[in-house]
Amino acid sequence: MDEKALAAGGYGGILGVGQGSTRPPRLIRMEYKPKGASKHVALVGKGITFDTGGISLKPPANMHHMKDDMSGAAAVISTIRAIADLELDVAVTAYAACAENMPGGGAQRPGDVVTTYGGRTIEVLNTDAEGRLVMSDALVRAAEDNPDVVLDIATLTGHAVVALGHRTAGVMGDDAVRDAVKVSADRAGEEFWPMPMPEELRAGLDSLVADIANVGPREGGMLSAGWFLKDFIAEGLPWAHLDIAGPAFNPGSPYGYTHKGGVGFGIRTMVTFIEDVMDGRAEI
Protein backbone atom coordinates (compact mmCIF):
# COMPACT_ATOMS: atom_id res chain seq x y z
CA MET A 1 0.00 0.00 0.00
CA ASP A 2 1.36 3.42 -0.95
CA GLU A 3 0.74 6.64 0.98
CA LYS A 4 -2.53 7.34 -0.84
CA ALA A 5 -3.92 3.90 -0.04
CA LEU A 6 -2.72 4.21 3.55
CA ALA A 7 -4.51 7.56 3.91
CA ALA A 8 -7.70 6.20 2.36
CA GLY A 9 -7.59 3.19 4.67
CA GLY A 10 -6.96 5.17 7.85
CA TYR A 11 -3.49 3.85 8.65
CA GLY A 12 -2.58 6.80 10.87
CA GLY A 13 0.23 5.09 12.76
CA ILE A 14 2.33 4.43 9.66
CA LEU A 15 1.46 7.77 8.06
CA GLY A 16 2.28 9.72 11.21
CA VAL A 17 5.76 8.26 11.48
CA GLY A 18 6.51 8.78 7.81
CA GLN A 19 5.12 12.28 7.36
CA GLY A 20 8.41 14.01 8.16
CA SER A 21 10.27 12.24 5.35
CA THR A 22 10.43 12.97 1.63
CA ARG A 23 10.31 9.18 1.17
CA PRO A 24 6.69 8.13 1.76
CA PRO A 25 5.76 5.12 3.91
CA ARG A 26 4.53 1.76 2.72
CA LEU A 27 2.71 -1.27 4.12
CA ILE A 28 3.92 -4.41 2.35
CA ARG A 29 1.79 -7.56 2.40
CA MET A 30 3.11 -10.94 1.24
CA GLU A 31 1.15 -14.19 1.18
CA TYR A 32 2.10 -17.85 0.85
CA LYS A 33 -0.99 -20.03 0.66
CA PRO A 34 -0.54 -23.65 -0.45
CA LYS A 35 -3.68 -25.63 -1.25
CA GLY A 36 -4.98 -27.63 1.66
CA ALA A 37 -2.97 -25.86 4.36
CA SER A 38 -4.73 -26.35 7.70
CA LYS A 39 -2.76 -23.77 9.68
CA HIS A 40 -2.20 -20.06 9.08
CA VAL A 41 0.55 -17.97 10.69
CA ALA A 42 0.72 -14.17 10.42
CA LEU A 43 4.00 -12.28 10.75
CA VAL A 44 4.33 -8.54 11.36
CA GLY A 45 7.68 -6.75 11.11
CA LYS A 46 8.82 -3.24 11.99
CA GLY A 47 10.41 -1.56 8.98
CA ILE A 48 11.82 1.81 10.01
CA THR A 49 14.25 2.30 7.15
CA PHE A 50 16.16 4.95 9.10
CA ASP A 51 15.37 6.21 12.57
CA THR A 52 16.58 9.64 13.62
CA GLY A 53 14.02 9.72 16.42
CA GLY A 54 12.03 12.38 14.59
CA ILE A 55 11.37 15.59 16.54
CA SER A 56 12.43 13.67 19.67
CA LEU A 57 15.87 13.51 18.06
CA LYS A 58 18.32 10.79 19.03
CA PRO A 59 21.86 11.66 20.21
CA PRO A 60 24.31 11.63 17.27
CA ALA A 61 26.53 8.90 18.73
CA ASN A 62 25.84 5.63 16.91
CA MET A 63 22.88 7.06 15.01
CA HIS A 64 24.46 5.62 11.87
CA HIS A 65 23.43 2.19 13.14
CA MET A 66 19.78 3.19 12.85
CA LYS A 67 19.68 1.82 9.34
CA ASP A 68 19.13 -1.49 11.16
CA ASP A 69 15.71 -0.42 12.44
CA MET A 70 14.09 -2.27 9.54
CA SER A 71 15.42 -5.62 10.77
CA GLY A 72 11.98 -6.87 11.79
CA ALA A 73 10.52 -6.19 8.35
CA ALA A 74 13.52 -7.80 6.68
CA ALA A 75 13.08 -10.85 8.92
CA VAL A 76 9.40 -11.42 8.08
CA ILE A 77 10.04 -10.98 4.35
CA SER A 78 12.96 -13.40 4.50
CA THR A 79 10.94 -15.87 6.57
CA ILE A 80 8.04 -16.07 4.14
CA ARG A 81 10.52 -16.46 1.29
CA ALA A 82 12.15 -19.35 3.15
CA ILE A 83 8.78 -20.98 3.85
CA ALA A 84 7.91 -20.78 0.15
CA ASP A 85 11.30 -22.20 -0.86
CA LEU A 86 10.79 -25.08 1.58
CA GLU A 87 7.26 -25.60 0.21
CA LEU A 88 5.86 -26.08 3.70
CA ASP A 89 2.22 -27.06 4.05
CA VAL A 90 1.22 -24.02 6.09
CA ALA A 91 -0.23 -20.66 5.08
CA VAL A 92 1.81 -17.59 6.00
CA THR A 93 0.94 -13.92 5.64
CA ALA A 94 3.66 -11.34 6.27
CA TYR A 95 3.26 -7.61 6.85
CA ALA A 96 6.17 -5.17 6.74
CA ALA A 97 5.25 -1.75 8.12
CA CYS A 98 7.78 0.62 6.56
CA ALA A 99 8.54 4.30 7.13
CA GLU A 100 11.49 6.65 7.58
CA ASN A 101 11.42 8.58 10.87
CA MET A 102 12.79 12.04 10.06
CA PRO A 103 12.52 15.48 11.74
CA GLY A 104 11.20 17.33 8.68
CA GLY A 105 8.94 20.35 8.63
CA GLY A 106 5.90 18.13 8.37
CA ALA A 107 6.98 15.63 11.02
CA GLN A 108 4.60 14.56 13.75
CA ARG A 109 5.15 16.31 17.07
CA PRO A 110 5.12 15.20 20.69
CA GLY A 111 1.55 15.72 21.80
CA ASP A 112 -0.04 14.79 18.48
CA VAL A 113 -2.89 12.28 18.51
CA VAL A 114 -3.09 9.81 15.63
CA THR A 115 -5.97 7.55 14.67
CA THR A 116 -4.80 4.10 13.72
CA TYR A 117 -6.29 1.49 11.43
CA GLY A 118 -9.38 0.21 13.19
CA GLY A 119 -10.08 3.52 14.94
CA ARG A 120 -8.04 3.45 18.14
CA THR A 121 -6.23 6.67 19.00
CA ILE A 122 -2.65 7.12 20.24
CA GLU A 123 -1.15 10.11 22.03
CA VAL A 124 2.39 10.50 20.71
CA LEU A 125 4.46 11.59 23.71
CA ASN A 126 7.80 10.63 22.15
CA THR A 127 8.33 10.46 18.39
CA ASP A 128 11.29 8.13 18.97
CA ALA A 129 8.86 5.44 20.11
CA GLU A 130 7.74 5.15 16.51
CA GLY A 131 8.05 1.44 15.85
CA ARG A 132 5.00 0.62 17.93
CA LEU A 133 3.00 3.17 15.92
CA VAL A 134 3.61 1.48 12.58
CA MET A 135 3.16 -1.94 14.18
CA SER A 136 -0.25 -0.99 15.59
CA ASP A 137 -1.71 -0.53 12.11
CA ALA A 138 -0.17 -3.73 10.78
CA LEU A 139 -1.25 -5.88 13.73
CA VAL A 140 -4.89 -4.85 13.36
CA ARG A 141 -4.75 -5.46 9.61
CA ALA A 142 -3.09 -8.86 10.08
CA ALA A 143 -5.93 -10.05 12.31
CA GLU A 144 -8.38 -9.53 9.44
CA ASP A 145 -6.74 -12.47 7.65
CA ASN A 146 -7.99 -14.77 10.46
CA PRO A 147 -4.63 -16.40 11.29
CA ASP A 148 -4.28 -19.08 13.94
CA VAL A 149 -1.40 -17.20 15.55
CA VAL A 150 0.50 -13.97 14.98
CA LEU A 151 4.15 -13.20 15.70
CA ASP A 152 5.49 -9.68 15.57
CA ILE A 153 9.20 -8.94 15.43
CA ALA A 154 10.90 -5.60 15.90
CA THR A 155 13.99 -3.74 17.04
CA LEU A 156 11.53 -2.11 19.38
CA THR A 157 13.24 -0.87 22.54
CA GLY A 158 16.62 0.18 23.85
CA HIS A 159 15.44 -1.31 27.14
CA ALA A 160 15.81 -4.77 25.58
CA VAL A 161 19.48 -4.10 24.89
CA VAL A 162 20.06 -2.83 28.43
CA ALA A 163 18.34 -5.88 29.93
CA LEU A 164 19.57 -8.65 27.63
CA GLY A 165 22.63 -7.38 25.78
CA HIS A 166 23.53 -7.76 22.11
CA ARG A 167 23.18 -11.54 21.77
CA THR A 168 19.80 -12.27 23.37
CA ALA A 169 16.31 -11.18 22.30
CA GLY A 170 13.20 -10.97 24.44
CA VAL A 171 9.92 -12.74 23.74
CA MET A 172 6.61 -12.01 25.48
CA GLY A 173 2.91 -12.39 24.88
CA ASP A 174 0.46 -15.22 25.48
CA ASP A 175 2.16 -17.80 27.67
CA ALA A 176 1.63 -20.70 25.28
CA VAL A 177 2.92 -18.84 22.23
CA ARG A 178 5.82 -17.26 24.12
CA ASP A 179 6.93 -20.65 25.42
CA ALA A 180 6.55 -22.27 21.98
CA VAL A 181 8.72 -19.55 20.43
CA LYS A 182 11.38 -20.20 23.08
CA VAL A 183 11.37 -23.93 22.27
CA SER A 184 11.63 -23.20 18.53
CA ALA A 185 14.44 -20.69 19.14
CA ASP A 186 16.42 -23.24 21.14
CA ARG A 187 16.06 -25.74 18.31
CA ALA A 188 17.10 -23.09 15.77
CA GLY A 189 20.15 -21.98 17.75
CA GLU A 190 19.02 -18.40 18.47
CA GLU A 191 19.01 -16.86 21.93
CA PHE A 192 15.58 -15.74 23.15
CA TRP A 193 14.60 -15.14 26.75
CA PRO A 194 10.93 -15.29 27.87
CA MET A 195 9.78 -12.06 29.52
CA PRO A 196 6.81 -11.39 31.82
CA MET A 197 4.06 -8.86 31.22
CA PRO A 198 3.15 -7.49 34.68
CA GLU A 199 -0.39 -6.12 34.50
CA GLU A 200 0.42 -3.00 36.53
CA LEU A 201 2.57 -1.68 33.68
CA ARG A 202 -0.45 -1.22 31.39
CA ALA A 203 -1.71 1.70 33.51
CA GLY A 204 1.45 3.64 32.69
CA LEU A 205 0.24 3.92 29.10
CA ASP A 206 -3.04 5.61 30.00
CA SER A 207 -3.75 8.90 28.23
CA LEU A 208 -6.15 11.73 29.02
CA VAL A 209 -6.71 12.54 25.34
CA ALA A 210 -6.44 9.19 23.52
CA ASP A 211 -7.04 5.49 23.98
CA ILE A 212 -3.37 4.91 24.79
CA ALA A 213 -0.06 6.80 24.99
CA ASN A 214 2.93 5.57 23.03
CA VAL A 215 5.29 5.62 26.02
CA GLY A 216 4.98 5.16 29.76
CA PRO A 217 7.37 5.32 32.72
CA ARG A 218 10.99 4.42 32.10
CA GLU A 219 10.88 1.40 34.40
CA GLY A 220 9.94 -1.80 32.57
CA GLY A 221 10.07 -0.08 29.20
CA MET A 222 10.53 -3.27 27.18
CA LEU A 223 7.54 -4.83 28.92
CA SER A 224 5.25 -1.81 28.65
CA ALA A 225 6.03 -1.74 24.92
CA GLY A 226 4.66 -5.27 24.83
CA TRP A 227 1.52 -4.06 26.57
CA PHE A 228 1.16 -1.31 23.98
CA LEU A 229 1.23 -3.85 21.16
CA LYS A 230 -1.16 -6.15 23.01
CA ASP A 231 -3.75 -3.36 22.90
CA PHE A 232 -3.88 -3.88 19.12
CA ILE A 233 -4.18 -7.67 19.18
CA ALA A 234 -7.64 -9.03 18.44
CA GLU A 235 -9.29 -10.62 21.46
CA GLY A 236 -8.56 -14.33 21.62
CA LEU A 237 -5.89 -14.26 18.91
CA PRO A 238 -2.74 -16.14 20.04
CA TRP A 239 0.23 -13.77 19.85
CA ALA A 240 3.85 -13.23 20.79
CA HIS A 241 6.14 -10.23 20.45
CA LEU A 242 9.84 -10.67 19.65
CA ASP A 243 12.04 -7.71 20.62
CA ILE A 244 15.29 -8.21 18.71
CA ALA A 245 16.81 -4.78 19.39
CA GLY A 246 20.00 -6.31 20.80
CA PRO A 247 21.02 -9.10 18.42
CA ALA A 248 19.58 -7.75 15.14
CA PHE A 249 22.76 -5.81 14.42
CA ASN A 250 26.20 -6.90 15.58
CA PRO A 251 28.35 -3.77 16.06
CA GLY A 252 31.38 -5.74 17.25
CA SER A 253 33.56 -8.56 16.05
CA PRO A 254 32.12 -11.70 14.43
CA TYR A 255 31.38 -14.62 16.75
CA GLY A 256 30.25 -18.13 15.91
CA TYR A 257 28.37 -17.90 12.62
CA THR A 258 27.35 -14.28 13.38
CA HIS A 259 29.12 -11.72 11.24
CA LYS A 260 29.45 -8.00 11.84
CA GLY A 261 26.49 -5.82 10.86
CA GLY A 262 22.96 -6.96 10.13
CA VAL A 263 22.59 -10.67 10.86
CA GLY A 264 19.00 -11.64 10.02
CA PHE A 265 18.26 -12.53 13.61
CA GLY A 266 14.91 -14.19 14.20
CA ILE A 267 14.49 -15.74 10.76
CA ARG A 268 15.62 -19.21 11.85
CA THR A 269 13.40 -19.04 14.91
CA MET A 270 10.31 -18.02 12.94
CA VAL A 271 10.88 -20.65 10.26
CA THR A 272 11.29 -23.31 12.96
CA PHE A 273 8.23 -22.05 14.81
CA ILE A 274 6.14 -22.24 11.63
CA GLU A 275 7.41 -25.78 11.05
CA ASP A 276 6.44 -26.62 14.63
CA VAL A 277 2.95 -25.18 14.11
CA MET A 278 2.58 -27.19 10.91
CA ASP A 279 3.73 -30.44 12.56
CA GLY A 280 1.72 -29.93 15.75
CA ARG A 281 4.77 -29.58 18.00
CA ALA A 282 3.71 -26.02 18.89
CA GLU A 283 0.38 -26.38 20.66
CA ILE A 284 -1.25 -23.10 19.70
Backbone torsions as a table, in degrees:
resi	resn	phi	psi	omega
1	MET	NA	129.2	176.4
2	ASP	-87.1	-176.7	-173.9
3	GLU	-64.1	-31.2	178.6
4	LYS	-69.3	-43.5	178.0
5	ALA	-66.5	-37.1	177.8
6	LEU	-63.8	-42.1	178.7
7	ALA	-65.4	-43.1	179.7
8	ALA	-64.5	-33.0	-178.2
9	GLY	-86.9	-8.6	179.1
10	GLY	80.6	33.9	-179.7
11	TYR	-88.3	69.8	-172.7
12	GLY	-69.9	-25.1	178.4
13	GLY	-66.6	-49.1	179.4
14	ILE	-66.4	-44.9	-178.4
15	LEU	-63.9	-39.8	-179.2
16	GLY	-62.2	-43.2	179.5
17	VAL	-65.1	-40.7	-174.0
18	GLY	-84.8	-5.4	-170.2
19	GLN	-73.1	-13.0	177.2
20	GLY	-88.1	-4.3	-175.7
21	SER	-104.5	150.3	172.4
22	THR	-77.9	-9.7	177.8
23	ARG	-102.6	107.4	-171.7
24	PRO	-68.5	155.0	-177.1
25	PRO	-76.6	166.3	179.3
26	ARG	-144.2	150.5	166.3
27	LEU	-118.0	116.0	-176.3
28	ILE	-100.1	130.4	177.1
29	ARG	-120.7	128.3	176.8
30	MET	-125.1	143.8	-176.6
31	GLU	-135.2	134.1	171.0
32	TYR	-122.8	117.2	-171.4
33	LYS	-138.9	82.4	177.8
34	PRO	-69.8	150.0	179.1
35	LYS	-64.3	134.4	175.8
36	GLY	84.2	2.0	179.8
37	ALA	-63.6	131.6	-177.5
38	SER	-97.5	-12.7	179.9
39	LYS	-122.7	150.8	-178.0
40	HIS	-137.1	121.3	179.3
41	VAL	-112.9	132.1	174.5
42	ALA	-106.0	138.8	178.2
43	LEU	-121.6	136.9	178.0
44	VAL	-129.4	126.3	-177.5
45	GLY	-123.7	140.4	176.1
46	LYS	-78.4	126.8	-177.3
47	GLY	-125.5	61.4	175.8
48	ILE	-82.6	105.4	-170.2
49	THR	-68.3	-27.7	166.1
50	PHE	-156.2	137.0	-174.1
51	ASP	-122.6	101.1	173.8
52	THR	-83.6	-13.0	-170.8
53	GLY	97.7	-12.8	-176.9
54	GLY	72.0	-146.5	179.1
55	ILE	-60.7	-34.2	172.8
56	SER	-81.5	69.2	-166.7
57	LEU	-63.1	137.4	176.2
58	LYS	-71.1	156.9	169.2
59	PRO	-62.7	150.4	-176.6
60	PRO	-68.3	-26.9	-177.9
61	ALA	-61.5	124.2	176.8
62	ASN	68.4	10.3	177.6
63	MET	-63.0	-24.3	-179.8
64	HIS	-63.0	-19.3	176.9
65	HIS	-75.1	-10.0	-173.6
66	MET	-73.0	2.0	167.4
67	LYS	-68.4	-13.5	-178.9
68	ASP	-85.2	0.9	-173.8
69	ASP	-75.6	3.2	173.6
70	MET	-102.2	13.8	-174.8
71	SER	-61.9	-35.4	178.7
72	GLY	-64.8	-43.9	177.7
73	ALA	-63.8	-43.3	178.2
74	ALA	-60.8	-36.8	-178.6
75	ALA	-67.9	-41.9	-178.4
76	VAL	-71.5	-35.5	177.1
77	ILE	-65.3	-43.7	179.3
78	SER	-66.6	-35.8	-179.6
79	THR	-65.8	-46.2	-178.9
80	ILE	-68.0	-31.7	173.7
81	ARG	-63.6	-42.3	179.5
82	ALA	-65.4	-41.6	178.9
83	ILE	-61.4	-41.6	178.4
84	ALA	-66.0	-42.1	179.0
85	ASP	-63.0	-35.8	179.4
86	LEU	-79.6	-11.4	-179.9
87	GLU	54.9	46.0	179.8
88	LEU	-72.8	149.1	-177.8
89	ASP	-89.5	63.1	179.0
90	VAL	-152.6	138.5	178.5
91	ALA	-82.6	138.3	179.1
92	VAL	-135.2	132.3	172.5
93	THR	-120.3	130.3	-177.6
94	ALA	-120.1	136.3	176.3
95	TYR	-121.2	129.2	174.9
96	ALA	-116.3	112.4	-178.1
97	ALA	-94.1	107.3	-166.1
98	CYS	-117.4	132.5	175.9
99	ALA	-160.7	159.5	172.7
100	GLU	-108.2	126.5	-175.8
101	ASN	-95.5	98.5	-173.8
102	MET	-123.8	152.3	179.6
103	PRO	-91.7	54.1	179.6
104	GLY	-78.1	176.7	-178.8
105	GLY	-63.0	-24.7	179.1
106	GLY	-100.6	10.3	-174.5
107	ALA	-65.8	150.9	174.4
108	GLN	-66.5	153.5	-173.3
109	ARG	-116.1	152.7	169.9
110	PRO	-57.2	129.7	-176.1
111	GLY	104.0	-15.2	175.7
112	ASP	-65.1	152.4	173.0
113	VAL	-118.3	125.6	179.8
114	VAL	-113.0	147.5	176.2
115	THR	-104.1	120.7	-173.9
116	THR	-90.2	170.7	176.2
117	TYR	-60.0	125.7	-175.4
118	GLY	102.2	-14.8	170.9
119	GLY	104.0	-8.9	178.7
120	ARG	-73.3	146.5	-177.3
121	THR	-108.3	147.2	-179.0
122	ILE	-127.4	129.5	170.6
123	GLU	-87.0	120.0	-177.6
124	VAL	-88.6	99.6	178.6
125	LEU	-87.7	-25.5	-179.1
126	ASN	-142.9	117.1	-177.9
127	THR	-72.9	-9.4	176.6
128	ASP	-87.3	0.4	169.7
129	ALA	-103.0	58.6	-170.6
130	GLU	-91.2	-25.4	-176.3
131	GLY	-60.1	-40.6	-179.3
132	ARG	-67.2	-24.3	177.6
133	LEU	-69.5	-47.5	179.6
134	VAL	-68.7	-33.7	-179.7
135	MET	-68.2	-32.5	-177.9
136	SER	-60.7	-44.7	177.2
137	ASP	-60.7	-47.6	-174.2
138	ALA	-68.2	-35.6	179.8
139	LEU	-66.2	-41.1	178.1
140	VAL	-66.0	-42.2	179.2
141	ARG	-64.8	-39.9	-178.3
142	ALA	-62.0	-34.6	-179.2
143	ALA	-65.0	-24.8	-179.7
144	GLU	-68.6	-15.7	177.0
145	ASP	-84.0	0.0	178.3
146	ASN	56.0	51.7	177.2
147	PRO	-74.2	163.1	174.1
148	ASP	-79.1	-26.4	-178.7
149	VAL	-159.2	149.2	176.7
150	VAL	-127.2	135.0	170.9
151	LEU	-113.9	133.8	168.7
152	ASP	-115.1	147.9	-175.5
153	ILE	-138.6	132.7	-172.5
154	ALA	-160.3	148.4	164.4
155	THR	-82.4	75.4	-162.9
156	LEU	-88.3	-42.1	-172.1
157	THR	-136.3	142.8	169.4
158	GLY	-66.6	-25.0	178.1
159	HIS	-59.4	-33.1	179.4
160	ALA	-64.9	-36.7	179.2
161	VAL	-69.2	-42.6	179.1
162	VAL	-61.7	-41.8	-175.8
163	ALA	-77.0	-39.3	-167.3
164	LEU	-119.9	-7.2	178.7
165	GLY	81.1	-166.2	-173.6
166	HIS	-94.9	0.3	-177.4
167	ARG	-117.5	-5.8	-175.9
168	THR	-126.8	134.4	176.2
169	ALA	-103.3	158.9	176.3
170	GLY	-100.9	147.5	174.6
171	VAL	-134.0	133.7	180.0
172	MET	-145.7	171.4	-179.2
173	GLY	135.8	-151.7	175.1
174	ASP	-59.0	137.7	-174.3
175	ASP	-55.1	-45.0	-175.6
176	ALA	-65.5	-41.7	-178.8
177	VAL	-71.9	-44.3	177.4
178	ARG	-55.0	-47.6	-178.0
179	ASP	-67.5	-36.0	178.0
180	ALA	-66.7	-38.4	176.8
181	VAL	-62.9	-41.5	179.0
182	LYS	-60.8	-43.3	178.3
183	VAL	-62.7	-44.6	179.2
184	SER	-63.7	-40.8	179.3
185	ALA	-62.5	-41.8	178.3
186	ASP	-61.4	-41.0	178.8
187	ARG	-67.4	-33.1	-177.2
188	ALA	-84.0	-13.1	179.2
189	GLY	85.1	24.5	176.0
190	GLU	-113.8	145.1	-174.6
191	GLU	-89.6	110.0	171.2
192	PHE	-122.6	145.8	177.7
193	TRP	-124.5	125.2	-179.5
194	PRO	-68.6	132.5	-177.4
195	MET	-115.1	149.3	177.4
196	PRO	-82.0	168.2	172.8
197	MET	-130.5	78.7	-178.8
198	PRO	-59.6	129.5	-173.3
199	GLU	-63.1	-28.4	-176.7
200	GLU	-66.4	-18.6	-179.3
201	LEU	-72.5	-24.0	-178.9
202	ARG	-61.3	-35.7	-177.9
203	ALA	-63.4	-24.9	178.4
204	GLY	-68.5	-11.9	179.1
205	LEU	-99.5	5.8	179.1
206	ASP	-65.4	145.5	179.8
207	SER	-129.6	146.6	176.9
208	LEU	-81.7	-17.3	-172.4
209	VAL	-122.5	-0.2	-177.8
210	ALA	-149.2	174.3	178.7
211	ASP	-67.4	-30.0	-176.4
212	ILE	-160.2	149.5	172.9
213	ALA	-96.2	154.3	-175.2
214	ASN	-85.1	-8.0	172.7
215	VAL	-141.4	157.8	176.1
216	GLY	-128.6	-156.1	177.2
217	PRO	-59.7	157.1	-178.0
218	ARG	-64.0	-37.9	-176.5
219	GLU	-64.5	132.6	178.6
220	GLY	69.1	30.6	-173.7
221	GLY	-60.4	-37.4	177.7
222	MET	-64.4	-37.5	-176.1
223	LEU	-77.2	-38.6	177.4
224	SER	-67.9	-28.9	173.4
225	ALA	-63.4	-37.1	174.5
226	GLY	-63.2	-40.1	176.8
227	TRP	-63.9	-38.2	177.0
228	PHE	-58.2	-49.3	-178.9
229	LEU	-63.3	-37.9	-178.8
230	LYS	-59.7	-29.9	178.2
231	ASP	-61.1	-19.3	-176.7
232	PHE	-109.2	12.5	176.1
233	ILE	-94.6	130.1	179.6
234	ALA	-59.1	141.2	-178.6
235	GLU	-58.4	129.1	178.0
236	GLY	85.5	-3.6	-179.5
237	LEU	-85.2	117.9	177.4
238	PRO	-59.4	136.6	-170.4
239	TRP	-155.0	147.8	169.0
240	ALA	-143.0	148.5	179.6
241	HIS	-114.0	127.7	-179.6
242	LEU	-109.7	111.1	177.5
243	ASP	-96.9	106.3	-174.0
244	ILE	-106.5	26.0	-175.2
245	ALA	-57.3	-34.8	-178.9
246	GLY	-74.2	-59.9	-171.7
247	PRO	-86.0	-3.8	-176.5
248	ALA	-63.9	-30.6	-176.6
249	PHE	-134.4	121.4	-179.4
250	ASN	-94.9	105.1	-177.8
251	PRO	-81.9	-7.9	-175.7
252	GLY	-106.0	-151.9	-177.9
253	SER	-77.6	153.6	175.8
254	PRO	-60.3	149.2	174.3
255	TYR	-146.1	141.7	-177.4
256	GLY	55.3	-128.6	175.4
257	TYR	-97.4	11.6	-177.3
258	THR	-95.5	116.8	179.9
259	HIS	-88.8	175.6	178.1
260	LYS	-76.4	144.2	178.9
261	GLY	97.1	-155.1	179.0
262	GLY	-67.9	134.2	-170.1
263	VAL	-120.8	-1.8	-179.8
264	GLY	70.2	30.8	-176.4
265	PHE	-63.1	138.7	177.5
266	GLY	99.9	-20.0	-178.3
267	ILE	-64.0	-48.9	-178.8
268	ARG	-61.4	-39.4	179.2
269	THR	-64.7	-44.6	-178.3
270	MET	-68.6	-38.6	176.4
271	VAL	-62.0	-45.2	179.7
272	THR	-64.6	-41.1	177.8
273	PHE	-60.8	-43.7	179.4
274	ILE	-64.6	-39.6	173.8
275	GLU	-60.5	-41.0	-179.4
276	ASP	-67.3	-36.8	175.2
277	VAL	-64.2	-44.6	-179.3
278	MET	-61.3	-41.6	-175.1
279	ASP	-87.2	-4.5	179.8
280	GLY	84.7	5.3	178.2
281	ARG	-73.0	-33.5	175.3
282	ALA	-91.3	111.2	-176.4
283	GLU	-86.5	87.4	-177.6
284	ILE	-101.9	NA	NA
